[in-house]
Amino acid sequence: MTVGLRLDEAVWGLLNQALQLYRDSPRATDHLRYQLARLEQPLRIAIAGPWRSGKSTLLNAIMGEEVAPVEGVDGSDVFTWYEDGAQPNATAHSTSHPPQELAIVKSATGMRVDLVGWRAGELRDIVVRWPTRTLRQVTLIDTPPTGVDEQGRAPVMDRILREADAVLYLTRDGRDSDLRVLETGRESAVGQAAAVHVIMVLSRADETGGGRIDGLVSARQLARRQQRDPRVNALCANAVACSGLLGLAGRILSESDFAVLAELARLPRPELEPHLLSADRFVRGDVPLRLDAESRAALVDRLGLVGLRLATTLVRAGCDSRARLSAELIRRSGLTELREAMARLLIDRRDTLKARSALVAVEALLRAEPGRGTDELLGRVEQILVGAHEFRELRLLAALRSSRLGFDAELAAEAQRLIGGDGVGLAARLGVEHDATAQRLWEVAAEAQWRWRSRAEDPLLRLSQRRGAEVVVRSCEGMIAELAEGGR
């Protein structure tokens, strides 16, 4: 929601100005045309994090199919891209060879890619095309483990920030080393002004609290504390707890899986619980279950011990069908909350985030190759950043989630709705029925504008509250301007 020139229009104009400035540099013009093309492509979301943070599992959970990781990738710098496609296929991109199509094997649960013959370090990217609804709006990127080297650099994260429009950053607990990795993205002017494209995911939430069933609740509480942490809040638009393992298990749960879990749930608790203390006890113990050791091991791989405990508890509590158990596992995993956060903060704001990526690229080029006219374009970048109301909305959303502004719950909820936290359409922002008339939308928007202008001008409120109110007023002005132009 922009008052005046739209952000994407301003960025498109900036890229064309930069093309004119660097017209004698083939490398620079190729790079700028690439950025222009990205504006028309699906949103790119990278799934990043340290070693064994659950990136591939979470990617599968989001897609609802087991397609990651691509097994056999040997090399720490390989990015795997998952794009929409009519038929499953995979293409290898290396630093020294032309693109090469890879053999794939599609199974009931996903696929496997044949990487036989590729040497360590040869591959740079693998592009997997997969027909699924999830990939119609976004491209997902499975990335190598992140980290900071001895010189304080984060090479993998540097590439992620260049290639992706948004990031799901996975961490066990948001420790200092993770925050140092994220802070590498704030070194530029765009990074400091528009740190709005990262969602922190407290991953492997099922392992919180020593693997107890209530560990998922503890993980959600930890995520809420992270939202209130000023350092996290400055780097991330939101923090969400999610167990990718449980979310994926819920999405691919089969009738045969449910039958086994129901059989387990019928056993008396004192008889079953000793077998769920370790994977070895469940797989090799004498639990009375008509299932061989290999099938038991596969069930543990899909659900984990916490998932087995939770699933049997839920069946006893009334989840008496595959559909009910699947839905409850997905809800408890935190996957529903994460997908909603992705929709509201990333996918609904895709034009804003793609414009941000272009600004990052232009700023980096101007600073790396200074010359006549670059100072003027750097000033234009800063002008766009200052005038971009879209970034202010996203920063205010993060501030409202942290509760640091001090608005009461009702005011915070209204502000969140008006700036697009519940959806970016006019009806969603104004909290009215989706088929409301233009006159009704106008009346509600004008009333909201008046109320929030009063708060913005109230000298008794703290400065941070008045500035937050000013952002809401600008959003209301944008809605009124859109209605004046005939928008709905």
N, C-alpha and C positions, 0 to 999 in steps of 0.2 A: 504494500500500500504506500504509494509515493505521492507527495504533493509536488507538482511541477514535472520536470523531466523524469521519466522512469529510469530506475537503476540500470536495467538491461540495455535501454537505449543509450544511456550515457556511456556505458562500457563499450558498446558496439562502436560508438563514435570515437572513443579513445583508441581502440584497436586499429581503426582505420587511419587515425592520425599517426600512430606509431608505424604503420605500414608505409606511410608516405615519408616519414622521417628516416626509416631504415631501408628505403627502396633500393639502395646500392649494395645491400648486404643480403645475399641469397639465404644464408643460414638464419638470419634474424627474420626475414620475411616468411620463410617456411614455418618458423616457430609461431609467428603471429597469425598466419593463416590457420595453423593447427588450433590455436586458441579460439579463433572465430568459429571453426567447425565444431568445437566442443560445446559452444553455446546452443547448438541445435541437437546435440546428442543427449541420451539419457543421463540422469544424475549418476555420478560415480561415487560409490560408498566403499571405502577401504575398511577391512576388518583387521585391526592391528593389535599388537600386544607382545609381551615377552614370551619366552619359551614356555610351552605347555600351559598357555593361558586359555586354551579351548577355542581358538579362532575357527578352525575348520568345522568343529562340532556346531558352533553357533551359526556359521554360514549355512550348514545343512538344515538346522532348525528353522531359520528364516525362510529357506526355500521349501522346506517340507519334504526334501528328498536327499538321499545320501549320494552326493556327487563330489564331495571334497573329503580329504585332500586328494590331489593327483599323486598317486603313489609312485615312487621311484625318482622324484625330483631330488637331485643331489647337488646342492649348492645353496648358499644362504641368501642369494640375491634374486631368486626366481619369484616373480609375481604371477599369480594365476587369476585370470579375468573370467568372470562368468557373465555372459551376455545372452540375450534372447535370440533364439534361432528356430527355424521351422523343423530342423532335424538335429539330433545330437551330433556334434563333431568337435574336434579339437585341433588347434594349429600351434605349432612350436615356432617361436621367434628367437633367434640367436644373435650374437654379436657379429658373427662371421659368415652366416649362411642365409639364403633366402627363406621365407616362411615355408614350413613343411607340414603337411597334414599328418596327423597322428592316428594310428589305429585305436579304436575304442571298443569296449565291450559293454553293452547295456544290459543291466540285470534288473531283477524285480525291485531292488531298493535304490538303484542309481547306476553308476558306470565306473569303469576302470579304463585308464589311458595307458597305452603301451609306450614306454620310453626307452625300450631296449636300443642300445647303440649310441645313445647320447652320453658324452663324457661330462664329468664334473666341471662346472663352471661355464659350459657352452651355452646353456639356456639363459635367456633373460626374461622372457614372458611366455606363458601358455594361455591361449585364448580358448575358452570352452564355450560353445554355443549350446544352449539347452532350452527346450520348449517348456516354459512354465510362466504362469501369470505374474509371479513376483518380478521377473526380469523384464517385463514390458516397460516399466517405469525407471528401473535402476540397473546399473551394472555393479556387481559385487566383486571386490578384489580381495583374494586371500593372499596375505603378505608374509614375508619371512619374519622371524622374531626381531623385535626392536631392542634397542639398548644404546647406552652412551659409551663411546670408547675413551681411551686414556686422555685424549685431547679434548674431551668434552663434546665431541661431535656425535650425531646420531644419523649415520648415512642412510639407513633403511627408512627412518622417519622423514628424512629430508626428501627422499623420492616419493614417499606416500603423500606428503604435503604438496608436491608438484603435480602428481598424477590424479589425486582424488579431490572431489569437491567436498566430501564430508567423511568423517572418520568415526567408527565405533572403536573406542580404545578399551581393550579388555585388560583387567587387572584383578588381582585377588583382593586387594584392600586399599588401593590408591596410595601406595607407599611413596616415599620421597623419590626413589629412582624412577618411578613412572611419571611423576610430575616433572622431573627434570627432562625427560624425553619430550613431553608435551610442550614444555617451555621453549624448546628449540623452534617452534612455529611462531613465536612472538617476536622474533628478531627484526622483522620488517615492519614498516609503517602499517601495512594492511593487517598483518598479524596482530599488532597491538590494538588497532581500532576495530577489528572485526573478528575477534576470537569467538565465533558463534557456530562453528561447524563440527564440533566434537561432542559426542555423547560418551561419557564414561560408563562402562559396563562392568560391574562387579561380577565377574564370571565365575563359573564353577560354584555357584551359590549353594548347591546341594552339599558341598563339603564344609561349609561354615559351621562352626560350633561342634567340631569333631564328628560330623556326619549324622547328627541327630535330625529327626524329622522337622523339629522346630528351628533347625538351622536356617531354613529358607526365610523364616520370619526375622531372624537375627540379621540376615544379609540385607533384607529390605530396610531394616532400621539403620544399618551401617550406611546404606546408600543415601538415606535421608540426612544423616550426619555429614556425609561428604558434600551434599548439595549446599549445606550451610557453611562449609569451610571456605573462607575467602579466597584461598589459593586455588582450590578446585573450581570455585565459581568463576574465577577470572579466566580459566582455561577451557571450561566445558559448559555447554548449554544445558546439560542435565546429567544426573547420575542415576543409573538403574541397576538393580540386582537381577541377575538372570542365570539360570542353569540351562545351558544349551543342551546338555545331555538329557535332562528331563523334558525339555521342550520338544526336542527331536523325537524322543520316545513316544510322547503323546501324539505327535503328528503322524508317525508311521506305525502306530500300534495296530497289530493285526488281530483278527478274531482268534487265531490260535494262541497268540500271546495272552489275550484276555482269558482264554480258557485255562491256561496254566496258572495265571495269577489268581483266578477264582478258586482253582483247586488248592492253591497255597493258602488262600484266605479262609478256607473251610477248616484248616488244621487249627487245633487249640494253640493260643499264643505261647504258653510255656513250652510246647513241643516245637514250634516253628522258630522262635526267636534265637535259640542257640545256633541254628544253622545260618542265620543272617548276620553273624558277627564278623565273618570274613568271606571273601569270594571262594577261597579254597574249601571252607566248610560247606558252602552251598553246593559247589560243583562236585566235590568228592565225598561228601557226607552221606549219611543214610536217611536223609529226609524222604518220607514216603511220597514220591512223586514219579509219575510215569513219564520220565524224561531222561534221556541218556546224558552223560557228562558233557559231551560237545554241545548239545542243545542248551543245557544249563549255563555253560560258559557264555554262549551267545546271548542269553537272556541277561546275564550280569553285565556284559559289554554294552547292551542297549540301554539298560535302566540304571546300572550301578546299584550298590547295596542300599543306598538311601532311597533310590527309586523303587526297589523291591519292597522295602519296608513301607514306604508311603503308599504304593499301589495296593498292597494287601490291606492296609488300614482303610483306604478309601473304599475298597470293595466291601469290606465289613460294614462301613458306614453308609452304604446305600448306592454306590456306583455299580449298578448291577448289569451294565451293558458296556460293550466296547466304546460306544460313542460317549457315554457319560464319563467313563474313566479317562478317555482320551482328552476330553474337554477340561476335566479337573486337573490332570497332570500339566496341561499347557498353561492353565491359569496359575497354578501353584509355582510353576517354573519361573514365572516372571516374563515369559516370552510375549504374552499379550501386552503387558505394559511397555515392553521395549518396542514392539511393532507400532504401538500407538505413538510413542515418542518419536520414532523414525518418521511416521506419517506426518505428524504435526510440525516437527522441528526441521526435518530434512526434505522429505518428498514434496510436501505442500509448498516449501520454500525453495524449490529446485532452481528457479530462475535467479533468485538472490544468491544462492550458494555457487552457481556456475559463474555468475558475474564476479563474485569474490575471487574465484580461482583465476579468472582472467586478469583481475587487478594485481594479484600476486605475481603472475607471469610478467606482466608489463613492467611492474616496479623492479623485479629482478633483472630484466633485460636492460632497463634504463640505467640501473646502477652498475651492471657488469660492463656495459659498453657506452660510457658517457661520451657526449659530443655536443655539437651545436644543436640546440633545441631540446636537449634531454631535460634540462632544468624546468623548462616550461611545461613539459609533459608530466614531470614529477609533481609539479604544482597542480596540474589537472587531476592527477591521482588523489592527492590530498583533498582537493575540492570535492571530488566525488565521495570520498570517505566521510567528509564532514556533512555533506548534504544527504547522505543515504539514510532515509528514515527506516528502511527495511532492516538495517543493522541495529538501529536503536531499538526497534521492536524486539529483536532477538536478544539483545543484551538485557532489556527490561524483563523479558520472560525468565531469564536465568536469575536475575535479582529477585523477582517475585518468588521463585521456588526456594531461594535461600532464606527468605523472610527478613533479609537485612534492611529492607526499606521501612519496616514497621507498620505497614498497612494492616488493618484487621482482616480477618479471614474473608469477610463479605466483600470488602473493597478490593482485596487482592484478586479474588475470583472474578470480579467484574472487569478489573484492569486486564487480567490475563485473557478474558474472552474478547474484549474490545481490540486488543492488539494481535489477535489471531491465534491464541494458544489453544482454542478449541476448534479451530478450522479457519481458513482464510477467506471463505466466502462471506458476502455481506450478511446473510441471514444468520450464519454461525457466529459472526462477530457481534451482532446485535441481539442475539438470543431470541429470535423470533422464528415463527414457522417458515419452512423453506419456500412456501408459495405466497409469502406476504407481498402485498402490493407495494409499488414504489413509494406511494404516499406514506404507508405505514413504516417502511424502512427509513424514509426521510425524517419522520417525526421522532422515531426512537433515536436515530443518530444525532439529531439536533439537540434533543434533551440530554443525551449522554455528553455531548460536547459542552453544553452549558454547565452541567454538574462538575465535570472534570476541569473546566477552565476556572471555576471558582476555587477548586483545590490548588490549582497551579498558581493562583494569585494570592493564596492565603498566607499571610506573613507569620502565622502561628505554627505552620507546619515546618518540619525540617527541610533543608535545602534539597536533600536527596529525594524526599517525597514530592516536593514541588516539581523537580525535574522529571521524576517518573510520571507525574500528572501531565506535564507538558507533552511527553511522548504519546500518552493516551489521547490528548487533545488533537495532536497532529494526525493520529489514526482516524479520529472522528472526522476531521476536516477532509481527509482523503476519501472517506466513504461518501461524504456529502458531495464532493467534487465528482466522484464516480457516478453518483445518482444523477447529478446535473447533466452528465454526458450521456445519460440513457442507460447506465449499467444496472444490473440486478444482482 
